[in-house]
Amino acid sequence: EEEQAKNFQWGLCRSTLNHLMCMSYTNVSQFANAARNYEILHERDDDDTERPDKR
């Protein structure tokens, strides 16, 4: 699982990785879920920034 985690982390954008590495996880799937959720949140924030009329 450590090798999986190491390989997975390189696929993330740097800002996501920086935020996620501050937390601890018991397995790869927890890390993967956290990464997915963080990136979804980040995408929504970007959409709100680009579309101030949609707030």
N, CA, C and O atoms as CSV, one atom per row, in Angstrom:
chain,resi,resn,atom,element,x,y,z
A,1,GLU,N,N,0.816,-1.206,0.000
A,1,GLU,CA,C,0.000,0.000,0.000
A,1,GLU,C,C,0.853,1.261,0.000
A,1,GLU,O,O,0.456,2.268,-0.585
A,2,GLU,N,N,2.009,1.228,0.639
A,2,GLU,CA,C,2.876,2.402,0.637
A,2,GLU,C,C,3.303,2.765,-0.780
A,2,GLU,O,O,3.320,3.939,-1.151
A,3,GLU,N,N,3.644,1.759,-1.559
A,3,GLU,CA,C,4.057,1.995,-2.946
A,3,GLU,C,C,2.902,2.581,-3.752
A,3,GLU,O,O,3.108,3.483,-4.564
A,4,GLN,N,N,1.693,2.077,-3.535
A,4,GLN,CA,C,0.510,2.617,-4.215
A,4,GLN,C,C,0.323,4.089,-3.877
A,4,GLN,O,O,0.075,4.911,-4.758
A,5,ALA,N,N,0.443,4.411,-2.603
A,5,ALA,CA,C,0.260,5.791,-2.160
A,5,ALA,C,C,1.305,6.697,-2.797
A,5,ALA,O,O,0.992,7.805,-3.233
A,6,LYS,N,N,2.528,6.231,-2.848
A,6,LYS,CA,C,3.606,7.029,-3.427
A,6,LYS,C,C,3.331,7.299,-4.911
A,6,LYS,O,O,3.512,8.423,-5.381
A,7,ASN,N,N,2.903,6.288,-5.634
A,7,ASN,CA,C,2.616,6.461,-7.056
A,7,ASN,C,C,1.394,7.340,-7.284
A,7,ASN,O,O,1.366,8.131,-8.226
A,8,PHE,N,N,0.391,7.207,-6.434
A,8,PHE,CA,C,-0.835,7.984,-6.584
A,8,PHE,C,C,-0.585,9.467,-6.358
A,8,PHE,O,O,-1.122,10.306,-7.081
A,9,GLN,N,N,0.223,9.791,-5.366
A,9,GLN,CA,C,0.402,11.193,-5.004
A,9,GLN,C,C,1.004,12.020,-6.134
A,9,GLN,O,O,0.759,13.224,-6.206
A,10,TRP,N,N,1.778,11.410,-7.008
A,10,TRP,CA,C,2.401,12.176,-8.094
A,10,TRP,C,C,1.386,12.566,-9.155
A,10,TRP,O,O,1.667,13.439,-9.976
A,11,GLY,N,N,0.226,11.949,-9.160
A,11,GLY,CA,C,-0.811,12.306,-10.117
A,11,GLY,C,C,-1.644,13.509,-9.693
A,11,GLY,O,O,-2.473,13.988,-10.466
A,12,LEU,N,N,-1.435,13.996,-8.488
A,12,LEU,CA,C,-2.218,15.120,-7.974
A,12,LEU,C,C,-1.527,16.443,-8.265
A,12,LEU,O,O,-0.302,16.507,-8.360
A,13,CYS,N,N,-2.316,17.491,-8.407
A,13,CYS,CA,C,-1.685,18.795,-8.573
A,13,CYS,C,C,-1.028,19.188,-7.244
A,13,CYS,O,O,-1.449,18.745,-6.175
A,14,ARG,N,N,-0.019,20.006,-7.329
A,14,ARG,CA,C,0.825,20.323,-6.173
A,14,ARG,C,C,0.040,20.942,-5.010
A,14,ARG,O,O,0.291,20.601,-3.854
A,15,SER,N,N,-0.892,21.831,-5.292
A,15,SER,CA,C,-1.636,22.470,-4.204
A,15,SER,C,C,-2.500,21.457,-3.453
A,15,SER,O,O,-2.621,21.529,-2.230
A,16,THR,N,N,-3.096,20.520,-4.178
A,16,THR,CA,C,-3.887,19.466,-3.541
A,16,THR,C,C,-2.998,18.605,-2.675
A,16,THR,O,O,-3.337,18.304,-1.530
A,17,LEU,N,N,-1.871,18.211,-3.211
A,17,LEU,CA,C,-0.939,17.363,-2.474
A,17,LEU,C,C,-0.471,18.045,-1.196
A,17,LEU,O,O,-0.393,17.402,-0.149
A,18,ASN,N,N,-0.161,19.324,-1.262
A,18,ASN,CA,C,0.294,20.056,-0.078
A,18,ASN,C,C,-0.755,20.038,1.028
A,18,ASN,O,O,-0.415,19.854,2.197
A,19,HIS,N,N,-2.014,20.225,0.680
A,19,HIS,CA,C,-3.079,20.210,1.683
A,19,HIS,C,C,-3.285,18.812,2.267
A,19,HIS,O,O,-3.488,18.662,3.472
A,20,LEU,N,N,-3.233,17.809,1.423
A,20,LEU,CA,C,-3.518,16.446,1.874
A,20,LEU,C,C,-2.398,15.848,2.720
A,20,LEU,O,O,-2.656,15.005,3.578
A,21,MET,N,N,-1.178,16.268,2.492
A,21,MET,CA,C,-0.052,15.680,3.214
A,21,MET,C,C,-0.002,16.134,4.673
A,21,MET,O,O,0.755,15.574,5.466
A,22,CYS,N,N,-0.794,17.133,5.033
A,22,CYS,CA,C,-0.840,17.612,6.420
A,22,CYS,C,C,-1.700,16.715,7.308
A,22,CYS,O,O,-1.744,16.905,8.523
A,23,MET,N,N,-2.375,15.750,6.713
A,23,MET,CA,C,-3.277,14.875,7.455
A,23,MET,C,C,-2.757,13.447,7.410
A,23,MET,O,O,-1.940,13.099,6.557
A,24,SER,N,N,-3.237,12.623,8.334
A,24,SER,CA,C,-2.803,11.218,8.326
A,24,SER,C,C,-3.944,10.320,7.847
A,24,SER,O,O,-5.119,10.612,8.072
A,25,TYR,N,N,-3.576,9.230,7.187
A,25,TYR,CA,C,-4.536,8.296,6.613
A,25,TYR,C,C,-4.113,6.884,6.983
A,25,TYR,O,O,-2.923,6.598,7.110
A,26,THR,N,N,-5.090,6.004,7.156
A,26,THR,CA,C,-4.767,4.623,7.521
A,26,THR,C,C,-4.568,3.735,6.306
A,26,THR,O,O,-3.971,2.663,6.416
A,27,ASN,N,N,-5.064,4.167,5.133
A,27,ASN,CA,C,-4.864,3.369,3.923
A,27,ASN,C,C,-4.969,4.239,2.674
A,27,ASN,O,O,-5.336,5.412,2.742
A,28,VAL,N,N,-4.645,3.647,1.552
A,28,VAL,CA,C,-4.619,4.376,0.286
A,28,VAL,C,C,-6.004,4.879,-0.106
A,28,VAL,O,O,-6.130,5.977,-0.647
A,29,SER,N,N,-7.033,4.097,0.156
A,29,SER,CA,C,-8.368,4.523,-0.265
A,29,SER,C,C,-8.831,5.764,0.495
A,29,SER,O,O,-9.537,6.597,-0.071
A,30,GLN,N,N,-8.451,5.903,1.755
A,30,GLN,CA,C,-8.789,7.123,2.499
A,30,GLN,C,C,-8.128,8.336,1.853
A,30,GLN,O,O,-8.755,9.383,1.691
A,31,PHE,N,N,-6.867,8.186,1.488
A,31,PHE,CA,C,-6.142,9.275,0.839
A,31,PHE,C,C,-6.771,9.604,-0.515
A,31,PHE,O,O,-6.947,10.775,-0.852
A,32,ALA,N,N,-7.107,8.580,-1.284
A,32,ALA,CA,C,-7.707,8.782,-2.606
A,32,ALA,C,C,-9.051,9.497,-2.483
A,32,ALA,O,O,-9.342,10.400,-3.268
A,33,ASN,N,N,-9.865,9.108,-1.519
A,33,ASN,CA,C,-11.162,9.762,-1.309
A,33,ASN,C,C,-10.988,11.217,-0.891
A,33,ASN,O,O,-11.704,12.096,-1.369
A,34,ALA,N,N,-10.041,11.464,-0.003
A,34,ALA,CA,C,-9.783,12.837,0.434
A,34,ALA,C,C,-9.311,13.689,-0.741
A,34,ALA,O,O,-9.724,14.840,-0.881
A,35,ALA,N,N,-8.453,13.133,-1.578
A,35,ALA,CA,C,-7.953,13.860,-2.748
A,35,ALA,C,C,-9.098,14.182,-3.704
A,35,ALA,O,O,-9.200,15.300,-4.210
A,36,ARG,N,N,-9.940,13.212,-3.940
A,36,ARG,CA,C,-11.082,13.408,-4.845
A,36,ARG,C,C,-12.005,14.494,-4.308
A,36,ARG,O,O,-12.411,15.391,-5.048
A,37,ASN,N,N,-12.335,14.415,-3.029
A,37,ASN,CA,C,-13.219,15.412,-2.420
A,37,ASN,C,C,-12.603,16.804,-2.460
A,37,ASN,O,O,-13.291,17.785,-2.741
A,38,TYR,N,N,-11.304,16.885,-2.179
A,38,TYR,CA,C,-10.628,18.180,-2.191
A,38,TYR,C,C,-10.643,18.785,-3.591
A,38,TYR,O,O,-10.904,19.977,-3.752
A,39,GLU,N,N,-10.366,17.969,-4.599
A,39,GLU,CA,C,-10.340,18.492,-5.961
A,39,GLU,C,C,-11.733,18.908,-6.429
A,39,GLU,O,O,-11.864,19.882,-7.170
A,40,ILE,N,N,-12.772,18.190,-6.010
A,40,ILE,CA,C,-14.142,18.593,-6.341
A,40,ILE,C,C,-14.451,19.948,-5.713
A,40,ILE,O,O,-15.005,20.830,-6.369
A,41,LEU,N,N,-14.093,20.109,-4.449
A,41,LEU,CA,C,-14.300,21.385,-3.767
A,41,LEU,C,C,-13.541,22.505,-4.463
A,41,LEU,O,O,-14.074,23.597,-4.661
A,42,HIS,N,N,-12.305,22.232,-4.829
A,42,HIS,CA,C,-11.460,23.226,-5.486
A,42,HIS,C,C,-12.055,23.631,-6.837
A,42,HIS,O,O,-12.033,24.808,-7.194
A,43,GLU,N,N,-12.585,22.666,-7.585
A,43,GLU,CA,C,-13.222,22.965,-8.865
A,43,GLU,C,C,-14.449,23.847,-8.666
A,43,GLU,O,O,-14.682,24.765,-9.451
A,44,ARG,N,N,-15.229,23.581,-7.634
A,44,ARG,CA,C,-16.414,24.402,-7.355
A,44,ARG,C,C,-16.011,25.823,-6.998
A,44,ARG,O,O,-16.661,26.779,-7.420
A,45,ASP,N,N,-14.939,25.968,-6.222
A,45,ASP,CA,C,-14.449,27.303,-5.883
A,45,ASP,C,C,-14.032,28.050,-7.141
A,45,ASP,O,O,-14.312,29.241,-7.280
A,46,ASP,N,N,-13.363,27.355,-8.058
A,46,ASP,CA,C,-12.953,27.977,-9.318
A,46,ASP,C,C,-14.163,28.413,-10.129
A,46,ASP,O,O,-14.157,29.491,-10.724
A,47,ASP,N,N,-15.201,27.585,-10.158
A,47,ASP,CA,C,-16.420,27.931,-10.891
A,47,ASP,C,C,-17.073,29.178,-10.302
A,47,ASP,O,O,-17.544,30.041,-11.043
A,48,ASP,N,N,-17.103,29.275,-8.978
A,48,ASP,CA,C,-17.695,30.441,-8.324
A,48,ASP,C,C,-16.898,31.700,-8.624
A,48,ASP,O,O,-17.476,32.773,-8.794
A,49,THR,N,N,-15.588,31.583,-8.691
A,49,THR,CA,C,-14.730,32.725,-8.984
A,49,THR,C,C,-14.952,33.213,-10.411
A,49,THR,O,O,-14.986,34.416,-10.667
A,50,GLU,N,N,-15.103,32.278,-11.327
A,50,GLU,CA,C,-15.297,32.637,-12.727
A,50,GLU,C,C,-16.697,33.161,-12.999
A,50,GLU,O,O,-16.899,33.889,-13.971
A,51,ARG,N,N,-17.676,32.808,-12.158
A,51,ARG,CA,C,-19.067,33.181,-12.395
A,51,ARG,C,C,-19.659,33.871,-11.173
A,51,ARG,O,O,-20.467,33.276,-10.460
A,52,PRO,N,N,-19.274,35.103,-10.923
A,52,PRO,CA,C,-19.797,35.794,-9.728
A,52,PRO,C,C,-21.308,35.996,-9.770
A,52,PRO,O,O,-21.930,36.166,-8.722
A,53,ASP,N,N,-21.911,35.981,-10.962
A,53,ASP,CA,C,-23.358,36.151,-11.077
A,53,ASP,C,C,-24.131,34.937,-10.589
A,53,ASP,O,O,-25.340,35.035,-10.379
A,54,LYS,N,N,-23.481,33.800,-10.401
A,54,LYS,CA,C,-24.150,32.557,-9.991
A,54,LYS,C,C,-24.192,32.376,-8.478
A,54,LYS,O,O,-24.677,31.353,-7.994
A,55,ARG,N,N,-23.699,33.338,-7.736
A,55,ARG,CA,C,-23.674,33.196,-6.275
A,55,ARG,C,C,-25.022,33.403,-5.673
A,55,ARG,O,O,-25.173,33.318,-4.455
